[in-house]
Each structure stands twice: as C-alpha cells, then as structure tokens.
Amino acid sequence: MSLTAAYGGEKWSQRANDMRADMPGHWGDWGSGSEVGRLRSVLLRRPGSELDDIVDFDAVQMRADLNPDLARAQHDAMADAYEA
C-alpha cells in the first residue's frame, strides 16, 4: 500500500488555510468555551455509500484502506454514547 498522496506525494495538496480559518465558511460560526462542559447539541452524519465507492485511497488522501462497515459501526457506537 502506498501512502504518497496523503503525505506529500505528487497528488498531495497543501491546505490554503488552517482548519480553524476554514470552518466558519463551511460550517458556520460555532465553537465551545469549555472542554468539560455539558454538550447541548451534537451534529453527526452516518457514513454513507460514498465510502463504498472509494477504490484508490491515495487519490482521496486517506492514510490507509477503509472498511466502510467498520466505520459505520464505530459511528453508531459513538452516536449511542452521545445519546446515553
């Protein structure tokens, strides 16, 4: 398995901005004033069929091959934990 796309290979592209600068444009103005405070809301999206279509993990800059069923199971477990 080659990881060149995810780590500086010919297909790799550097971010134009850091994540903090990009987030408001994509997700709106959000944030948290506490690392230990009570969560009032959590937005989750279960991984869908888009994961089943990935053939070349380097092309989408993933570090390793992805198991879509495992990703969905992990998501479901996290969602259950938030609901508890």
C-alpha positions as CSV (number, residue, x, y, z in Angstrom):
1,M,0.0,0.0,0.0
2,S,1.3,3.4,-1.0
3,L,0.6,6.5,1.2
4,T,2.3,9.0,-1.1
5,A,-0.9,11.0,-1.8
6,A,-1.6,11.6,1.9
7,Y,2.0,12.6,2.8
8,G,3.5,14.9,0.2
9,G,3.4,12.8,-2.9
10,E,2.6,14.1,-6.4
11,K,-1.1,14.1,-5.7
12,W,-0.8,15.8,-2.3
13,S,-2.0,19.4,-1.9
14,Q,-1.3,21.7,1.0
15,R,-4.2,23.4,2.7
16,A,-4.6,27.1,1.7
17,N,-5.8,27.9,5.2
18,D,-5.6,26.2,8.5
19,M,-8.7,24.3,9.7
20,R,-9.8,27.0,12.2
21,A,-9.9,29.6,9.4
22,D,-11.8,27.3,7.0
23,M,-14.5,26.1,9.5
24,P,-16.8,29.2,9.6
25,G,-17.2,29.2,5.8
26,H,-18.1,25.6,5.7
27,W,-20.0,25.0,9.0
28,G,-21.0,28.5,10.3
29,D,-20.0,30.2,13.5
30,W,-19.7,27.6,16.2
31,G,-17.4,26.7,19.0
32,S,-17.0,25.7,22.6
33,G,-15.9,27.7,25.5
34,S,-15.2,24.6,27.6
35,E,-13.6,21.2,27.2
36,V,-15.5,19.8,30.1
37,G,-18.9,21.5,29.9
38,R,-22.2,19.7,29.1
39,L,-22.9,19.3,25.3
40,R,-26.1,21.0,24.3
41,S,-26.2,19.5,20.8
42,V,-24.1,17.3,18.5
43,L,-24.3,17.1,14.8
44,L,-23.4,13.7,13.3
45,R,-23.8,12.2,9.8
46,R,-23.6,8.4,9.4
47,P,-21.1,7.4,6.7
48,G,-23.0,6.5,3.6
49,S,-22.5,4.8,0.3
50,E,-19.8,7.3,-0.7
51,L,-17.3,5.1,1.3
52,D,-18.3,2.0,-0.8
53,D,-17.2,3.8,-4.0
54,I,-13.6,4.5,-2.9
55,V,-11.2,2.4,-4.9
56,D,-7.9,4.4,-4.7
57,F,-7.3,5.5,-1.2
58,D,-4.3,7.5,-2.2
59,A,-6.4,9.6,-4.6
60,V,-8.6,10.7,-1.7
61,Q,-5.6,11.3,0.6
62,M,-6.6,8.6,3.2
63,R,-3.8,7.2,5.3
64,A,-5.0,3.6,4.9
65,D,-7.7,1.4,3.4
66,L,-11.0,1.9,5.0
67,N,-13.6,-0.7,6.0
68,P,-17.0,1.0,5.4
69,D,-18.9,-1.4,7.6
70,L,-16.5,-0.9,10.5
71,A,-16.7,2.9,10.0
72,R,-20.5,2.7,10.2
73,A,-20.3,0.5,13.3
74,Q,-17.9,2.9,15.0
75,H,-20.2,5.8,14.1
76,D,-23.2,4.0,15.5
77,A,-21.3,3.3,18.8
78,M,-20.3,6.9,19.1
79,A,-23.9,8.1,18.4
80,D,-25.2,5.7,21.1
81,A,-22.7,7.1,23.6
82,Y,-23.8,10.7,22.9
83,E,-27.4,9.6,23.4
84,A,-26.7,8.0,26.8
